[in-house]
Amino acid sequence: MNFKGHIIIFLSIFFGFWFDHFISSFDIRAQILILENAPYLMETCIGFLIFCYWVYAIPEKLQSSSALLYGLLIDLCFGGAIGFHMLFFVATSYVIHVYALRFRLFSYFQLIIFFAGAAIFYLACKYLIFSPTNYSYLLLIFSFFVNAFAWLPIYFGMRYIRRRLI
């Protein structure tokens, strides 16, 4: 893949993670007094889902070294622990590469369940490592449904970008 393709893929992943941070910084609980003490019950994984799409869509062009580089750049850009996104991007890339041909046979519903489940695994590990006191099963359940609903717009949006620009 050429350099332009890698830049487009990284920028889409970057804007996905930026959008995740933007959504998580907007807390509606502070504006509604009744919900002020309610637990935070939703988190999106849009950047992770965008990365999963790219590996799923073009597995022959995106190797593990690309996943390692994208993860390192996301860690550096968003101030996370160096290696966290690298680890998950490489592991997810490996799983998707192993089953890439089988995923082609899946329906949209099966893809939604798999990728929403992968996003929830990422989210659960993130909370267990960085914030174990805030770990909540309700957060994971609600986030599963939010990420499941987000998968199809991400899928069709990134497919449009892939067909037009890469």
C-alpha positions as CSV (number, residue, x, y, z in Angstrom):
1,M,0.0,0.0,0.0
2,N,1.2,3.5,-0.8
3,F,2.0,6.2,1.8
4,K,-1.2,8.1,0.9
5,G,-3.3,5.0,1.8
6,H,-1.6,4.7,5.2
7,I,-2.2,8.4,5.9
8,I,-5.9,8.1,5.1
9,I,-6.3,5.0,7.3
10,F,-4.4,6.6,10.2
11,L,-6.4,9.9,10.0
12,S,-9.7,8.0,10.0
13,I,-8.6,6.0,13.1
14,F,-7.3,9.2,14.7
15,F,-10.6,11.1,14.1
16,G,-12.5,8.0,15.5
17,F,-10.5,8.1,18.7
18,W,-10.8,11.9,18.8
19,F,-14.6,11.6,18.4
20,D,-14.6,9.0,21.3
21,H,-12.8,11.5,23.5
22,F,-15.2,14.2,22.5
23,I,-18.3,12.1,23.3
24,S,-16.8,11.0,26.6
25,S,-16.0,14.6,27.6
26,F,-19.6,15.7,27.0
27,D,-21.4,14.5,30.2
28,I,-25.1,15.1,30.2
29,R,-25.3,13.9,33.8
30,A,-23.9,17.3,35.0
31,Q,-26.8,19.2,33.3
32,I,-29.6,17.1,34.7
33,L,-29.8,17.2,38.5
34,I,-31.6,13.9,38.8
35,L,-28.8,12.0,37.0
36,E,-26.0,13.8,38.8
37,N,-25.1,10.7,40.9
38,A,-25.9,8.1,38.3
39,P,-23.1,5.9,37.0
40,Y,-21.6,6.5,33.6
41,L,-23.2,3.8,31.5
42,M,-21.9,4.3,27.9
43,E,-18.7,4.5,26.1
44,T,-18.0,4.2,22.4
45,C,-15.1,2.5,20.7
46,I,-15.4,4.2,17.3
47,G,-11.7,4.5,16.7
48,F,-11.2,0.8,17.5
49,L,-14.1,-0.1,15.3
50,I,-12.6,1.9,12.4
51,F,-9.3,0.1,12.9
52,C,-11.2,-3.2,12.8
53,Y,-12.9,-2.2,9.6
54,W,-9.7,-1.4,7.8
55,V,-8.1,-4.7,8.8
56,Y,-11.3,-6.5,7.8
57,A,-11.6,-4.7,4.5
58,I,-8.0,-4.9,3.2
59,P,-6.3,-7.7,5.2
60,E,-3.8,-8.3,2.4
61,K,-2.6,-4.7,2.5
62,L,-2.6,-4.1,6.3
63,Q,0.0,-6.2,8.0
64,S,0.8,-6.5,11.7
65,S,3.6,-3.9,11.4
66,S,1.0,-1.3,10.3
67,A,-1.2,-2.2,13.3
68,L,1.8,-1.8,15.5
69,L,2.6,1.6,14.0
70,Y,-1.0,2.8,14.2
71,G,-1.2,1.7,17.8
72,L,2.0,3.5,18.7
73,L,0.8,6.7,17.1
74,I,-2.6,6.6,18.8
75,D,-0.8,6.0,22.2
76,L,1.4,9.0,21.6
77,C,-1.3,11.3,20.3
78,F,-3.8,10.6,23.1
79,G,-1.4,10.2,26.0
80,G,-2.3,6.7,26.8
81,A,0.1,4.1,28.2
82,I,2.6,3.3,25.5
83,G,1.9,-0.2,24.2
84,F,-1.8,-0.5,25.1
85,H,-3.2,0.3,21.7
86,M,-0.3,-1.4,20.1
87,L,-1.1,-4.6,21.9
88,F,-4.8,-4.5,21.0
89,F,-4.3,-3.5,17.4
90,V,-1.8,-6.3,16.8
91,A,-3.9,-8.9,18.6
92,T,-7.0,-7.8,16.7
93,S,-5.2,-7.7,13.5
94,Y,-4.0,-11.2,14.0
95,V,-7.4,-12.6,14.8
96,I,-9.0,-10.8,11.8
97,H,-6.2,-12.0,9.5
98,V,-6.6,-15.6,10.7
99,Y,-10.4,-15.6,10.0
100,A,-10.5,-13.1,7.1
101,L,-11.9,-15.5,4.6
102,R,-14.5,-16.8,7.0
103,F,-15.6,-13.2,7.8
104,R,-16.5,-12.7,4.2
105,L,-19.2,-15.4,4.6
106,F,-20.8,-13.6,7.6
107,S,-24.0,-11.7,7.3
108,Y,-24.1,-8.1,8.5
109,F,-25.8,-9.2,11.8
110,Q,-22.9,-11.6,12.5
111,L,-20.3,-9.0,11.7
112,I,-22.1,-6.6,14.1
113,I,-22.0,-9.1,16.9
114,F,-18.4,-10.0,16.4
115,F,-17.0,-6.5,16.1
116,A,-19.2,-5.1,18.9
117,G,-17.9,-8.0,21.0
118,A,-14.3,-7.2,20.1
119,A,-15.0,-3.5,21.0
120,I,-16.4,-4.6,24.4
121,F,-13.4,-6.8,25.0
122,Y,-11.1,-3.8,24.3
123,L,-13.2,-1.7,26.6
124,A,-13.3,-4.2,29.4
125,C,-9.5,-4.6,29.3
126,K,-9.1,-0.8,29.2
127,Y,-11.2,-0.4,32.4
128,L,-9.6,-3.4,34.2
129,I,-6.1,-2.1,33.5
130,F,-6.5,1.7,33.9
131,S,-9.6,2.1,36.1
132,P,-10.6,-1.1,37.9
133,T,-12.8,0.8,40.4
134,N,-15.0,2.1,37.6
135,Y,-15.4,-1.3,35.9
136,S,-19.1,-2.0,35.4
137,Y,-21.0,-4.8,33.7
138,L,-23.8,-2.3,32.9
139,L,-21.3,-0.1,31.1
140,L,-20.2,-3.1,29.1
141,I,-23.8,-4.2,28.2
142,F,-24.9,-0.7,27.2
143,S,-21.7,0.0,25.3
144,F,-22.2,-3.3,23.4
145,F,-25.5,-2.1,22.0
146,V,-24.1,1.4,21.3
147,N,-21.1,-0.1,19.4
148,A,-23.4,-2.6,17.6
149,F,-25.5,0.3,16.4
150,A,-22.4,2.2,15.4
151,W,-20.9,-0.6,13.4
152,L,-23.0,-0.3,10.2
153,P,-22.5,3.5,9.7
154,I,-18.8,3.0,10.3
155,Y,-18.8,0.0,7.9
156,F,-20.6,1.9,5.1
157,G,-18.8,5.2,5.7
158,M,-15.3,3.6,5.7
159,R,-16.2,1.5,2.6
160,Y,-17.2,4.7,0.8
161,I,-13.8,6.3,1.8
162,R,-12.0,3.1,0.7
163,R,-13.6,3.0,-2.7
164,R,-13.1,6.8,-3.4
165,L,-9.7,7.4,-1.9
166,I,-7.6,4.3,-1.6
